[in-house]
Amino acid sequence: MSLTFWDALTVGAVGGALAGLTVWFVNLGKEWVMTKIHKRRVYNWLYQRTQKGKGLTVGSPVNDPRWVSTLEIACFTNLTIERVRYICSVHKKIRPKIEQDLWKGDPLKEEWAIREFV
């Protein structure tokens, strides 16, 4: 059986397209799984941290233990700051601090909390 140029071209194109789609789907699945794992890691750590400081909610709004900075979450979960920011922003049970700071002109710290505790 001999292949003509057009047969070989068709086989190469279809094979390349299938290989490309396979790599794309595997990468998509890997990203989905890693996002789920990271969401669970960040939420569990934030939940435990909030439970530990739950009785300390009385006091100034500046030192509210329910709000945790992105840097602190990143340090304790071994994730990058950008990854923590992404995970917290897409997680349905975590919300950002969107209120203004107490003193005008101070930059608003990026902080996160569990929705049910805030």
Secondary structure, DSSP 8 states (H G I E B T S, - for coil): ----HHHHHHHHHHHHHHHHHHHHHHHHHHHHHHHHHHHHHHHHHHHHHHHHTGGG--S-GGG-TT-EEHHHHHHHHT--HHHHHHHHHH-TTEEE--S--SSTTS----EEEEGGG-
